[in-house]
Amino acid sequence: MKSEYNELIINFRNKIQELITLYNKLKEENIGLRQELSGLSDRIEEKEKMIREIEEKNEKLRLGKALTVSGIDTNDAKARINLLVREIDKCIALLNR
């Protein structure tokens, strides 16, 4: 009977040791995944910034093209300029609050 208890205790200790080992492996994996996530988040932020810059350049090019083209596109250029002026006015109003 005593040997049965000793076997149970040994098995129990072995299981606990396995759980501790598994816990430590998962903990290290979690740390690695968090670092990877942080790196990927930084890359996403950088790419979003690049997208915004490209969109701004694209809008400037469209506006410049609209200004150089004569005829019907002149109305488009005027509309875009009016839109930009309104956006600037809104920004100024927000800054004055």
SEFIZA-3560 file (N, C-alpha, C; in Angstrom, 3 decimals):
REM SEFIZA-3560
<numar><xx>0.815</xx><yy>-1.198</yy><zz>0.000</zz><atom>N</atom></numar>
<numar><xx>0.000</xx><yy>0.000</yy><zz>0.000</zz><atom>CA</atom></numar>
<numar><xx>0.861</xx><yy>1.266</yy><zz>0.000</zz><atom>C</atom></numar>
<numar><xx>1.918</xx><yy>1.217</yy><zz>0.808</zz><atom>N</atom></numar>
<numar><xx>2.807</xx><yy>2.368</yy><zz>0.888</zz><atom>CA</atom></numar>
<numar><xx>3.509</xx><yy>2.600</yy><zz>-0.451</zz><atom>C</atom></numar>
<numar><xx>3.866</xx><yy>1.535</yy><zz>-1.135</zz><atom>N</atom></numar>
<numar><xx>4.530</xx><yy>1.685</yy><zz>-2.427</zz><atom>CA</atom></numar>
<numar><xx>3.575</xx><yy>2.266</yy><zz>-3.476</zz><atom>C</atom></numar>
<numar><xx>2.293</xx><yy>1.971</yy><zz>-3.368</zz><atom>N</atom></numar>
<numar><xx>1.302</xx><yy>2.544</yy><zz>-4.272</zz><atom>CA</atom></numar>
<numar><xx>1.234</xx><yy>4.060</yy><zz>-4.092</zz><atom>C</atom></numar>
<numar><xx>1.255</xx><yy>4.495</yy><zz>-2.839</zz><atom>N</atom></numar>
<numar><xx>1.236</xx><yy>5.932</yy><zz>-2.570</zz><atom>CA</atom></numar>
<numar><xx>2.510</xx><yy>6.597</yy><zz>-3.078</zz><atom>C</atom></numar>
<numar><xx>3.619</xx><yy>5.907</yy><zz>-2.881</zz><atom>N</atom></numar>
<numar><xx>4.895</xx><yy>6.454</yy><zz>-3.374</zz><atom>CA</atom></numar>
<numar><xx>4.877</xx><yy>6.583</yy><zz>-4.895</zz><atom>C</atom></numar>
<numar><xx>4.327</xx><yy>5.585</yy><zz>-5.569</zz><atom>N</atom></numar>
<numar><xx>4.205</xx><yy>5.639</yy><zz>-7.025</zz><atom>CA</atom></numar>
<numar><xx>3.300</xx><yy>6.798</yy><zz>-7.446</zz><atom>C</atom></numar>
<numar><xx>2.194</xx><yy>6.961</yy><zz>-6.744</zz><atom>N</atom></numar>
<numar><xx>1.275</xx><yy>8.067</yy><zz>-7.049</zz><atom>CA</atom></numar>
<numar><xx>1.966</xx><yy>9.415</yy><zz>-6.859</zz><atom>C</atom></numar>
<numar><xx>2.720</xx><yy>9.514</yy><zz>-5.784</zz><atom>N</atom></numar>
<numar><xx>3.430</xx><yy>10.770</yy><zz>-5.502</zz><atom>CA</atom></numar>
<numar><xx>4.475</xx><yy>11.033</yy><zz>-6.587</zz><atom>C</atom></numar>
<numar><xx>5.208</xx><yy>9.995</yy><zz>-6.973</zz><atom>N</atom></numar>
<numar><xx>6.225</xx><yy>10.146</yy><zz>-8.020</zz><atom>CA</atom></numar>
<numar><xx>5.566</xx><yy>10.541</yy><zz>-9.337</zz><atom>C</atom></numar>
<numar><xx>4.465</xx><yy>9.876</yy><zz>-9.682</zz><atom>N</atom></numar>
<numar><xx>3.735</xx><yy>10.225</yy><zz>-10.907</zz><atom>CA</atom></numar>
<numar><xx>3.213</xx><yy>11.656</yy><zz>-10.848</zz><atom>C</atom></numar>
<numar><xx>2.707</xx><yy>12.019</yy><zz>-9.671</zz><atom>N</atom></numar>
<numar><xx>2.195</xx><yy>13.377</yy><zz>-9.476</zz><atom>CA</atom></numar>
<numar><xx>3.313</xx><yy>14.397</yy><zz>-9.655</zz><atom>C</atom></numar>
<numar><xx>4.478</xx><yy>14.150</yy><zz>-9.078</zz><atom>N</atom></numar>
<numar><xx>5.629</xx><yy>15.053</yy><zz>-9.218</zz><atom>CA</atom></numar>
<numar><xx>6.064</xx><yy>15.148</yy><zz>-10.684</zz><atom>C</atom></numar>
<numar><xx>6.077</xx><yy>13.999</yy><zz>-11.356</zz><atom>N</atom></numar>
<numar><xx>6.452</xx><yy>14.002</yy><zz>-12.777</zz><atom>CA</atom></numar>
<numar><xx>5.483</xx><yy>14.840</yy><zz>-13.600</zz><atom>C</atom></numar>
<numar><xx>4.206</xx><yy>14.697</yy><zz>-13.319</zz><atom>N</atom></numar>
<numar><xx>3.191</xx><yy>15.481</yy><zz>-14.035</zz><atom>CA</atom></numar>
<numar><xx>3.373</xx><yy>16.972</yy><zz>-13.752</zz><atom>C</atom></numar>
<numar><xx>3.643</xx><yy>17.296</yy><zz>-12.505</zz><atom>N</atom></numar>
<numar><xx>3.858</xx><yy>18.706</yy><zz>-12.146</zz><atom>CA</atom></numar>
<numar><xx>5.079</xx><yy>19.245</yy><zz>-12.869</zz><atom>C</atom></numar>
<numar><xx>6.144</xx><yy>18.447</yy><zz>-12.915</zz><atom>N</atom></numar>
<numar><xx>7.360</xx><yy>18.881</yy><zz>-13.611</zz><atom>CA</atom></numar>
<numar><xx>7.086</xx><yy>19.076</yy><zz>-15.109</zz><atom>C</atom></numar>
<numar><xx>6.310</xx><yy>18.182</yy><zz>-15.699</zz><atom>N</atom></numar>
<numar><xx>5.940</xx><yy>18.340</yy><zz>-17.104</zz><atom>CA</atom></numar>
<numar><xx>5.142</xx><yy>19.618</yy><zz>-17.315</zz><atom>C</atom></numar>
<numar><xx>4.210</xx><yy>19.888</yy><zz>-16.389</zz><atom>N</atom></numar>
<numar><xx>3.409</xx><yy>21.109</yy><zz>-16.494</zz><atom>CA</atom></numar>
<numar><xx>4.276</xx><yy>22.355</yy><zz>-16.362</zz><atom>C</atom></numar>
<numar><xx>5.242</xx><yy>22.321</yy><zz>-15.469</zz><atom>N</atom></numar>
<numar><xx>6.136</xx><yy>23.470</yy><zz>-15.288</zz><atom>CA</atom></numar>
<numar><xx>6.967</xx><yy>23.687</yy><zz>-16.557</zz><atom>C</atom></numar>
<numar><xx>7.464</xx><yy>22.589</yy><zz>-17.116</zz><atom>N</atom></numar>
<numar><xx>8.248</xx><yy>22.685</yy><zz>-18.349</zz><atom>CA</atom></numar>
<numar><xx>7.397</xx><yy>23.246</yy><zz>-19.480</zz><atom>C</atom></numar>
<numar><xx>6.203</xx><yy>22.728</yy><zz>-19.628</zz><atom>N</atom></numar>
<numar><xx>5.284</xx><yy>23.214</yy><zz>-20.662</zz><atom>CA</atom></numar>
<numar><xx>4.944</xx><yy>24.682</yy><zz>-20.442</zz><atom>C</atom></numar>
<numar><xx>4.707</xx><yy>25.060</yy><zz>-19.190</zz><atom>N</atom></numar>
<numar><xx>4.415</xx><yy>26.457</yy><zz>-18.857</zz><atom>CA</atom></numar>
<numar><xx>5.565</xx><yy>27.361</yy><zz>-19.280</zz><atom>C</atom></numar>
<numar><xx>6.792</xx><yy>26.962</yy><zz>-18.969</zz><atom>N</atom></numar>
<numar><xx>7.957</xx><yy>27.782</yy><zz>-19.315</zz><atom>CA</atom></numar>
<numar><xx>8.117</xx><yy>27.905</yy><zz>-20.832</zz><atom>C</atom></numar>
<numar><xx>7.883</xx><yy>26.807</yy><zz>-21.568</zz><atom>N</atom></numar>
<numar><xx>7.964</xx><yy>26.864</yy><zz>-23.025</zz><atom>CA</atom></numar>
<numar><xx>6.912</xx><yy>27.819</yy><zz>-23.579</zz><atom>C</atom></numar>
<numar><xx>5.689</xx><yy>27.706</yy><zz>-23.063</zz><atom>N</atom></numar>
<numar><xx>4.609</xx><yy>28.580</yy><zz>-23.529</zz><atom>CA</atom></numar>
<numar><xx>4.876</xx><yy>30.038</yy><zz>-23.168</zz><atom>C</atom></numar>
<numar><xx>5.467</xx><yy>30.242</yy><zz>-22.017</zz><atom>N</atom></numar>
<numar><xx>5.799</xx><yy>31.599</yy><zz>-21.589</zz><atom>CA</atom></numar>
<numar><xx>6.824</xx><yy>32.214</yy><zz>-22.546</zz><atom>C</atom></numar>
<numar><xx>7.849</xx><yy>31.446</yy><zz>-22.917</zz><atom>N</atom></numar>
<numar><xx>8.857</xx><yy>31.938</yy><zz>-23.856</zz><atom>CA</atom></numar>
<numar><xx>8.234</xx><yy>32.184</yy><zz>-25.232</zz><atom>C</atom></numar>
<numar><xx>7.375</xx><yy>31.287</yy><zz>-25.658</zz><atom>N</atom></numar>
<numar><xx>6.701</xx><yy>31.464</yy><zz>-26.941</zz><atom>CA</atom></numar>
<numar><xx>5.838</xx><yy>32.717</yy><zz>-26.925</zz><atom>C</atom></numar>
<numar><xx>5.160</xx><yy>32.948</yy><zz>-25.815</zz><atom>N</atom></numar>
<numar><xx>4.318</xx><yy>34.134</yy><zz>-25.669</zz><atom>CA</atom></numar>
<numar><xx>5.160</xx><yy>35.406</yy><zz>-25.775</zz><atom>C</atom></numar>
<numar><xx>6.310</xx><yy>35.406</yy><zz>-25.138</zz><atom>N</atom></numar>
<numar><xx>7.194</xx><yy>36.574</yy><zz>-25.200</zz><atom>CA</atom></numar>
<numar><xx>7.630</xx><yy>36.813</yy><zz>-26.643</zz><atom>C</atom></numar>
<numar><xx>8.012</xx><yy>35.730</yy><zz>-27.331</zz><atom>N</atom></numar>
<numar><xx>8.423</xx><yy>35.854</yy><zz>-28.727</zz><atom>CA</atom></numar>
<numar><xx>7.299</xx><yy>36.373</yy><zz>-29.604</zz><atom>C</atom></numar>
<numar><xx>6.092</xx><yy>35.873</yy><zz>-29.389</zz><atom>N</atom></numar>
<numar><xx>4.950</xx><yy>36.317</yy><zz>-30.185</zz><atom>CA</atom></numar>
<numar><xx>4.616</xx><yy>37.778</yy><zz>-29.911</zz><atom>C</atom></numar>
<numar><xx>4.755</xx><yy>38.200</yy><zz>-28.658</zz><atom>N</atom></numar>
<numar><xx>4.496</xx><yy>39.609</yy><zz>-28.337</zz><atom>CA</atom></numar>
<numar><xx>5.512</xx><yy>40.518</yy><zz>-29.027</zz><atom>C</atom></numar>
<numar><xx>6.774</xx><yy>40.072</yy><zz>-29.055</zz><atom>N</atom></numar>
<numar><xx>7.799</xx><yy>40.859</yy><zz>-29.733</zz><atom>CA</atom></numar>
<numar><xx>7.513</xx><yy>40.928</yy><zz>-31.232</zz><atom>C</atom></numar>
<numar><xx>7.117</xx><yy>39.800</yy><zz>-31.794</zz><atom>N</atom></numar>
<numar><xx>6.782</xx><yy>39.765</yy><zz>-33.219</zz><atom>CA</atom></numar>
<numar><xx>5.592</xx><yy>40.673</yy><zz>-33.512</zz><atom>C</atom></numar>
<numar><xx>4.585</xx><yy>40.634</yy><zz>-32.644</zz><atom>N</atom></numar>
<numar><xx>3.408</xx><yy>41.485</yy><zz>-32.805</zz><atom>CA</atom></numar>
<numar><xx>3.794</xx><yy>42.953</yy><zz>-32.756</zz><atom>C</atom></numar>
<numar><xx>4.670</xx><yy>43.290</yy><zz>-31.829</zz><atom>N</atom></numar>
<numar><xx>5.112</xx><yy>44.678</yy><zz>-31.716</zz><atom>CA</atom></numar>
<numar><xx>5.832</xx><yy>45.119</yy><zz>-32.991</zz><atom>C</atom></numar>
<numar><xx>6.704</xx><yy>44.250</yy><zz>-33.501</zz><atom>N</atom></numar>
<numar><xx>7.416</xx><yy>44.568</yy><zz>-34.737</zz><atom>CA</atom></numar>
<numar><xx>6.469</xx><yy>44.731</yy><zz>-35.910</zz><atom>C</atom></numar>
<numar><xx>5.492</xx><yy>43.841</yy><zz>-36.005</zz><atom>N</atom></numar>
<numar><xx>4.519</xx><yy>43.927</yy><zz>-37.096</zz><atom>CA</atom></numar>
<numar><xx>3.646</xx><yy>45.167</yy><zz>-36.961</zz><atom>C</atom></numar>
<numar><xx>3.303</xx><yy>45.526</yy><zz>-35.730</zz><atom>N</atom></numar>
<numar><xx>2.518</xx><yy>46.744</yy><zz>-35.520</zz><atom>CA</atom></numar>
<numar><xx>3.298</xx><yy>47.972</yy><zz>-35.976</zz><atom>C</atom></numar>
<numar><xx>4.591</xx><yy>47.982</yy><zz>-35.673</zz><atom>N</atom></numar>
<numar><xx>5.433</xx><yy>49.092</yy><zz>-36.117</zz><atom>CA</atom></numar>
<numar><xx>5.488</xx><yy>49.159</yy><zz>-37.644</zz><atom>C</atom></numar>
<numar><xx>5.616</xx><yy>47.990</yy><zz>-38.279</zz><atom>N</atom></numar>
<numar><xx>5.656</xx><yy>47.954</yy><zz>-39.743</zz><atom>CA</atom></numar>
<numar><xx>4.340</xx><yy>48.436</yy><zz>-40.333</zz><atom>C</atom></numar>
<numar><xx>3.215</xx><yy>48.035</yy><zz>-39.726</zz><atom>N</atom></numar>
<numar><xx>1.907</xx><yy>48.476</yy><zz>-40.215</zz><atom>CA</atom></numar>
<numar><xx>1.796</xx><yy>49.994</yy><zz>-40.113</zz><atom>C</atom></numar>
<numar><xx>2.225</xx><yy>50.521</yy><zz>-38.975</zz><atom>N</atom></numar>
<numar><xx>2.166</xx><yy>51.973</yy><zz>-38.769</zz><atom>CA</atom></numar>
<numar><xx>3.014</xx><yy>52.696</yy><zz>-39.816</zz><atom>C</atom></numar>
<numar><xx>4.189</xx><yy>52.154</yy><zz>-40.089</zz><atom>N</atom></numar>
<numar><xx>5.074</xx><yy>52.743</yy><zz>-41.083</zz><atom>CA</atom></numar>
<numar><xx>4.437</xx><yy>52.696</yy><zz>-42.474</zz><atom>C</atom></numar>
<numar><xx>3.825</xx><yy>51.574</yy><zz>-42.815</zz><atom>N</atom></numar>
<numar><xx>3.181</xx><yy>51.435</yy><zz>-44.131</zz><atom>CA</atom></numar>
<numar><xx>1.985</xx><yy>52.366</yy><zz>-44.248</zz><atom>C</atom></numar>
<numar><xx>1.226</xx><yy>52.527</yy><zz>-43.163</zz><atom>N</atom></numar>
<numar><xx>0.084</xx><yy>53.440</yy><zz>-43.197</zz><atom>CA</atom></numar>
<numar><xx>0.550</xx><yy>54.873</yy><zz>-43.400</zz><atom>C</atom></numar>
<numar><xx>1.673</xx><yy>55.220</yy><zz>-42.787</zz><atom>N</atom></numar>
<numar><xx>2.228</xx><yy>56.554</yy><zz>-42.971</zz><atom>CA</atom></numar>
<numar><xx>2.638</xx><yy>56.750</yy><zz>-44.430</zz><atom>C</atom></numar>
<numar><xx>3.260</xx><yy>55.730</yy><zz>-44.997</zz><atom>N</atom></numar>
<numar><xx>3.657</xx><yy>55.808</yy><zz>-46.402</zz><atom>CA</atom></numar>
<numar><xx>2.436</xx><yy>55.960</yy><zz>-47.301</zz><atom>C</atom></numar>
<numar><xx>1.372</xx><yy>55.229</yy><zz>-46.992</zz><atom>N</atom></numar>
<numar><xx>0.141</xx><yy>55.318</yy><zz>-47.782</zz><atom>CA</atom></numar>
<numar><xx>-0.423</xx><yy>56.733</yy><zz>-47.723</zz><atom>C</atom></numar>
<numar><xx>-0.461</xx><yy>57.305</yy><zz>-46.508</zz><atom>N</atom></numar>
<numar><xx>-0.968</xx><yy>58.680</yy><zz>-46.362</zz><atom>CA</atom></numar>
<numar><xx>-0.136</xx><yy>59.659</yy><zz>-47.190</zz><atom>C</atom></numar>
<numar><xx>1.191</xx><yy>59.493</yy><zz>-47.126</zz><atom>N</atom></numar>
<numar><xx>2.059</xx><yy>60.396</yy><zz>-47.890</zz><atom>CA</atom></numar>
<numar><xx>1.828</xx><yy>60.247</yy><zz>-49.392</zz><atom>C</atom></numar>
<numar><xx>1.679</xx><yy>59.013</yy><zz>-49.841</zz><atom>N</atom></numar>
<numar><xx>1.439</xx><yy>58.779</yy><zz>-51.270</zz><atom>CA</atom></numar>
<numar><xx>0.087</xx><yy>59.346</yy><zz>-51.682</zz><atom>C</atom></numar>
<numar><xx>-0.916</xx><yy>59.174</yy><zz>-50.832</zz><atom>N</atom></numar>
<numar><xx>-2.232</xx><yy>59.730</yy><zz>-51.147</zz><atom>CA</atom></numar>
<numar><xx>-2.178</xx><yy>61.244</yy><zz>-51.233</zz><atom>C</atom></numar>
<numar><xx>-1.413</xx><yy>61.875</yy><zz>-50.325</zz><atom>N</atom></numar>
<numar><xx>-1.273</xx><yy>63.329</yy><zz>-50.363</zz><atom>CA</atom></numar>
<numar><xx>-0.580</xx><yy>63.767</yy><zz>-51.660</zz><atom>C</atom></numar>
<numar><xx>0.488</xx><yy>63.044</yy><zz>-52.030</zz><atom>N</atom></numar>
<numar><xx>1.182</xx><yy>63.372</yy><zz>-53.272</zz><atom>CA</atom></numar>
<numar><xx>0.257</xx><yy>63.185</yy><zz>-54.468</zz><atom>C</atom></numar>
<numar><xx>-0.515</xx><yy>62.123</yy><zz>-54.442</zz><atom>N</atom></numar>
<numar><xx>-1.460</xx><yy>61.851</yy><zz>-55.526</zz><atom>CA</atom></numar>
<numar><xx>-2.483</xx><yy>62.977</yy><zz>-55.645</zz><atom>C</atom></numar>
<numar><xx>-2.988</xx><yy>63.420</yy><zz>-54.507</zz><atom>N</atom></numar>
<numar><xx>-3.970</xx><yy>64.512</yy><zz>-54.520</zz><atom>CA</atom></numar>
<numar><xx>-3.340</xx><yy>65.794</yy><zz>-55.063</zz><atom>C</atom></numar>
<numar><xx>-2.091</xx><yy>66.054</yy><zz>-54.681</zz><atom>N</atom></numar>
<numar><xx>-1.397</xx><yy>67.242</yy><zz>-55.192</zz><atom>CA</atom></numar>
<numar><xx>-1.199</xx><yy>67.139</yy><zz>-56.698</zz><atom>C</atom></numar>
<numar><xx>-0.844</xx><yy>65.930</yy><zz>-57.156</zz><atom>N</atom></numar>
<numar><xx>-0.664</xx><yy>65.746</yy><zz>-58.598</zz><atom>CA</atom></numar>
<numar><xx>-1.977</xx><yy>65.943</yy><zz>-59.346</zz><atom>C</atom></numar>
<numar><xx>-3.048</xx><yy>65.413</yy><zz>-58.781</zz><atom>N</atom></numar>
<numar><xx>-4.366</xx><yy>65.607</yy><zz>-59.425</zz><atom>CA</atom></numar>
<numar><xx>-4.719</xx><yy>67.077</yy><zz>-59.485</zz><atom>C</atom></numar>
<numar><xx>-4.467</xx><yy>67.756</yy><zz>-58.375</zz><atom>N</atom></numar>
<numar><xx>-4.778</xx><yy>69.182</yy><zz>-58.328</zz><atom>CA</atom></numar>
<numar><xx>-3.923</xx><yy>69.946</yy><zz>-59.335</zz><atom>C</atom></numar>
<numar><xx>-2.643</xx><yy>69.613</yy><zz>-59.383</zz><atom>N</atom></numar>
<numar><xx>-1.756</xx><yy>70.268</yy><zz>-60.346</zz><atom>CA</atom></numar>
<numar><xx>-2.181</xx><yy>69.994</yy><zz>-61.771</zz><atom>C</atom></numar>
<numar><xx>-2.573</xx><yy>68.762</yy><zz>-62.038</zz><atom>N</atom></numar>
<numar><xx>-3.029</xx><yy>68.408</yy><zz>-63.385</zz><atom>CA</atom></numar>
<numar><xx>-4.312</xx><yy>69.161</yy><zz>-63.722</zz><atom>C</atom></numar>
<numar><xx>-5.189</xx><yy>69.251</yy><zz>-62.724</zz><atom>N</atom></numar>
<numar><xx>-6.451</xx><yy>69.953</yy><zz>-62.957</zz><atom>CA</atom></numar>
<numar><xx>-6.207</xx><yy>71.431</yy><zz>-63.238</zz><atom>C</atom></numar>
<numar><xx>-5.193</xx><yy>71.994</yy><zz>-62.610</zz><atom>N</atom></numar>
<numar><xx>-4.897</xx><yy>73.406</yy><zz>-62.830</zz><atom>CA</atom></numar>
<numar><xx>-4.277</xx><yy>73.653</yy><zz>-64.199</zz><atom>C</atom></numar>
<numar><xx>-3.532</xx><yy>72.676</yy><zz>-64.705</zz><atom>N</atom></numar>
<numar><xx>-2.866</xx><yy>72.880</yy><zz>-65.992</zz><atom>CA</atom></numar>
<numar><xx>-3.772</xx><yy>72.597</yy><zz>-67.180</zz><atom>C</atom></numar>
<numar><xx>-4.807</xx><yy>71.812</yy><zz>-66.956</zz><atom>N</atom></numar>
<numar><xx>-5.717</xx><yy>71.469</yy><zz>-68.052</zz><atom>CA</atom></numar>
<numar><xx>-6.755</xx><yy>72.570</yy><zz>-68.186</zz><atom>C</atom></numar>
<numar><xx>-7.050</xx><yy>72.931</yy><zz>-69.399</zz><atom>N</atom></numar>
<numar><xx>-8.034</xx><yy>73.995</yy><zz>-69.611</zz><atom>CA</atom></numar>
<numar><xx>-9.402</xx><yy>73.402</yy><zz>-69.885</zz><atom>C</atom></numar>
<numar><xx>-10.394</xx><yy>74.276</yy><zz>-69.941</zz><atom>N</atom></numar>
<numar><xx>-11.738</xx><yy>73.840</yy><zz>-70.306</zz><atom>CA</atom></numar>
<numar><xx>-12.535</xx><yy>73.357</yy><zz>-69.108</zz><atom>C</atom></numar>
<numar><xx>-13.189</xx><yy>72.216</yy><zz>-69.279</zz><atom>N</atom></numar>
<numar><xx>-14.099</xx><yy>71.687</yy><zz>-68.266</zz><atom>CA</atom></numar>
<numar><xx>-13.374</xx><yy>71.351</yy><zz>-66.971</zz><atom>C</atom></numar>
<numar><xx>-12.104</xx><yy>70.911</yy><zz>-67.062</zz><atom>N</atom></numar>
<numar><xx>-11.352</xx><yy>70.537</yy><zz>-65.871</zz><atom>CA</atom></numar>
<numar><xx>-11.064</xx><yy>71.733</yy><zz>-64.961</zz><atom>C</atom></numar>
<numar><xx>-11.183</xx><yy>72.939</yy><zz>-65.472</zz><atom>N</atom></numar>
<numar><xx>-10.970</xx><yy>74.129</yy><zz>-64.651</zz><atom>CA</atom></numar>
<numar><xx>-11.986</xx><yy>74.178</yy><zz>-63.522</zz><atom>C</atom></numar>
<numar><xx>-13.217</xx><yy>73.796</yy><zz>-63.818</zz><atom>N</atom></numar>
<numar><xx>-14.243</xx><yy>73.767</yy><zz>-62.769</zz><atom>CA</atom></numar>
<numar><xx>-13.880</xx><yy>72.755</yy><zz>-61.687</zz><atom>C</atom></numar>
<numar><xx>-13.319</xx><yy>71.635</yy><zz>-62.106</zz><atom>N</atom></numar>
<numar><xx>-12.886</xx><yy>70.619</yy><zz>-61.144</zz><atom>CA</atom></numar>
<numar><xx>-11.780</xx><yy>71.173</yy><zz>-60.253</zz><atom>C</atom></numar>
<numar><xx>-10.856</xx><yy>71.896</yy><zz>-60.853</zz><atom>N</atom></numar>
<numar><xx>-9.754</xx><yy>72.487</yy><zz>-60.088</zz><atom>CA</atom></numar>
<numar><xx>-10.280</xx><yy>73.503</yy><zz>-59.088</zz><atom>C</atom></numar>
<numar><xx>-11.221</xx><yy>74.326</yy><zz>-59.519</zz><atom>N</atom></numar>
<numar><xx>-11.805</xx><yy>75.323</yy><zz>-58.625</zz><atom>CA</atom></numar>
<numar><xx>-12.528</xx><yy>74.642</yy><zz>-57.464</zz><atom>C</atom></numar>
<numar><xx>-13.246</xx><yy>73.574</yy><zz>-57.784</zz><atom>N</atom></numar>
<numar><xx>-13.964</xx><yy>72.854</yy><zz>-56.734</zz><atom>CA</atom></numar>
<numar><xx>-12.991</xx><yy>72.259</yy><zz>-55.726</zz><atom>C</atom></numar>
<numar><xx>-11.895</xx><yy>71.712</yy><zz>-56.207</zz><atom>N</atom></numar>
<numar><xx>-10.894</xx><yy>71.135</yy><zz>-55.302</zz><atom>CA</atom></numar>
<numar><xx>-10.235</xx><yy>72.207</yy><zz>-54.446</zz><atom>C</atom></numar>
<numar><xx>-9.934</xx><yy>73.322</yy><zz>-55.052</zz><atom>N</atom></numar>
<numar><xx>-9.329</xx><yy>74.421</yy><zz>-54.287</zz><atom>CA</atom></numar>
<numar><xx>-10.304</xx><yy>74.899</yy><zz>-53.219</zz><atom>C</atom></numar>
<numar><xx>-11.576</xx><yy>75.030</yy><zz>-53.575</zz><atom>N</atom></numar>
<numar><xx>-12.582</xx><yy>75.440</yy><zz>-52.593</zz><atom>CA</atom></numar>
<numar><xx>-12.679</xx><yy>74.431</yy><zz>-51.453</zz><atom>C</atom></numar>
<numar><xx>-12.594</xx><yy>73.154</yy><zz>-51.795</zz><atom>N</atom></numar>
<numar><xx>-12.636</xx><yy>72.108</yy><zz>-50.769</zz><atom>CA</atom></numar>
<numar><xx>-11.433</xx><yy>72.224</yy><zz>-49.841</zz><atom>C</atom></numar>
<numar><xx>-10.257</xx><yy>72.440</yy><zz>-50.420</zz><atom>N</atom></numar>
<numar><xx>-9.051</xx><yy>72.588</yy><zz>-49.598</zz><atom>CA</atom></numar>
<numar><xx>-9.141</xx><yy>73.818</yy><zz>-48.694</zz><atom>C</atom></numar>
<numar><xx>-9.662</xx><yy>74.909</yy><zz>-49.229</zz><atom>N</atom></numar>
<numar><xx>-9.804</xx><yy>76.135</yy><zz>-48.427</zz><atom>CA</atom></numar>
<numar><xx>-10.769</xx><yy>75.889</yy><zz>-47.268</zz><atom>C</atom></numar>
<numar><xx>-11.870</xx><yy>75.187</yy><zz>-47.526</zz><atom>N</atom></numar>
<numar><xx>-12.822</xx><yy>74.872</yy><zz>-46.453</zz><atom>CA</atom></numar>
<numar><xx>-12.177</xx><yy>74.000</yy><zz>-45.379</zz><atom>C</atom></numar>
<numar><xx>-11.380</xx><yy>73.026</yy><zz>-45.813</zz><atom>N</atom></numar>
<numar><xx>-10.698</xx><yy>72.165</yy><zz>-44.845</zz><atom>CA</atom></numar>
<numar><xx>-9.712</xx><yy>72.960</yy><zz>-44.006</zz><atom>C</atom></numar>
<numar><xx>-9.002</xx><yy>73.891</yy><zz>-44.630</zz><atom>N</atom></numar>
<numar><xx>-8.068</xx><yy>74.753</yy><zz>-43.901</zz><atom>CA</atom></numar>
<numar><xx>-8.830</xx><yy>75.621</yy><zz>-42.910</zz><atom>C</atom></numar>
<numar><xx>-9.963</xx><yy>76.172</yy><zz>-43.336</zz><atom>N</atom></numar>
<numar><xx>-10.783</xx><yy>76.988</yy><zz>-42.442</zz><atom>CA</atom></numar>
<numar><xx>-11.257</xx><yy>76.178</yy><zz>-41.235</zz><atom>C</atom></numar>
<numar><xx>-11.640</xx><yy>74.937</yy><zz>-41.480</zz><atom>N</atom></numar>
<numar><xx>-12.067</xx><yy>74.080</yy><zz>-40.362</zz><atom>CA</atom></numar>
<numar><xx>-10.923</xx><yy>73.843</yy><zz>-39.394</zz><atom>C</atom></numar>
<numar><xx>-9.736</xx><yy>73.598</yy><zz>-39.933</zz><atom>N</atom></numar>
<numar><xx>-8.566</xx><yy>73.378</yy><zz>-39.071</zz><atom>CA</atom></numar>
<numar><xx>-8.247</xx><yy>74.614</yy><zz>-38.247</zz><atom>C</atom></numar>
<numar><xx>-8.333</xx><yy>75.767</yy><zz>-38.879</zz><atom>N</atom></numar>
<numar><xx>-8.071</xx><yy>77.021</yy><zz>-38.163</zz><atom>CA</atom></numar>
<numar><xx>-9.108</xx><yy>77.224</yy><zz>-37.059</zz><atom>C</atom></numar>
<numar><xx>-10.367</xx><yy>76.923</yy><zz>-37.366</zz><atom>N</atom></numar>
<numar><xx>-11.433</xx><yy>77.050</yy><zz>-36.368</zz><atom>CA</atom></numar>
<numar><xx>-11.186</xx><yy>76.112</yy><zz>-35.196</zz><atom>C</atom></numar>
<numar><xx>-10.730</xx><yy>74.919</yy><zz>-35.458</zz><atom>N</atom></numar>
<numar><xx>-10.440</xx><yy>73.969</yy><zz>-34.384</zz><atom>CA</atom></numar>
<numar><xx>-9.261</xx><yy>74.443</yy><zz>-33.540</zz><atom>C</atom></numar>
<numar><xx>-8.276</xx><yy>75.046</yy><zz>-34.181</zz><atom>N</atom></numar>
<numar><xx>-7.120</xx><yy>75.553</yy><zz>-33.439</zz><atom>CA</atom></numar>
<numar><xx>-7.497</xx><yy>76.743</yy><zz>-32.561</zz><atom>C</atom></numar>
<numar><xx>-8.469</xx><yy>77.522</yy><zz>-32.990</zz><atom>N</atom></numar>
<numar><xx>-8.878</xx><yy>78.697</yy><zz>-32.235</zz><atom>CA</atom></numar>
<numar><xx>-9.755</xx><yy>78.371</yy><zz>-31.041</zz><atom>C</atom></numar>
<numar><xx>-10.233</xx><yy>77.159</yy><zz>-30.953</zz><atom>N</atom></numar>
<numar><xx>-11.104</xx><yy>76.789</yy><zz>-29.814</zz><atom>CA</atom></numar>
<numar><xx>-10.346</xx><yy>76.760</yy><zz>-28.522</zz><atom>C</atom></numar>
//
